[in-house]
Amino acid sequence: MKPDDVPPDVSPAALNPEKDPDEWVTKDEPMTGPQRSYLQTLCREAREEFNENWTKAEASKKIEELQQKTGRGKGGTANS
């Protein structure tokens, strides 16, 4: 599909579906600053230990897990 073939109402995200964190090229790099900050908040709310050494991929997975646990995620509901 050429860029000109894309209908104007299709978002860029729809053309680039979310990849599994294990497939990321940068998966083994240290987590980003925003990931660190958000994870610290989620861990505190979920009463879970924060790990300073999570990689980008591990942090992404943990964010998804904790969003579900705390009810902060997309359609998530807290289980506590």
Secondary structure, DSSP 8 states (H G I E B T S, - for coil): --GGGS-TTS-HHHHS----GGG-TTTTSB--HHHHHHHHHHHHHHT----TT-BHHHHHHHHHHHHHHHT-STT-----
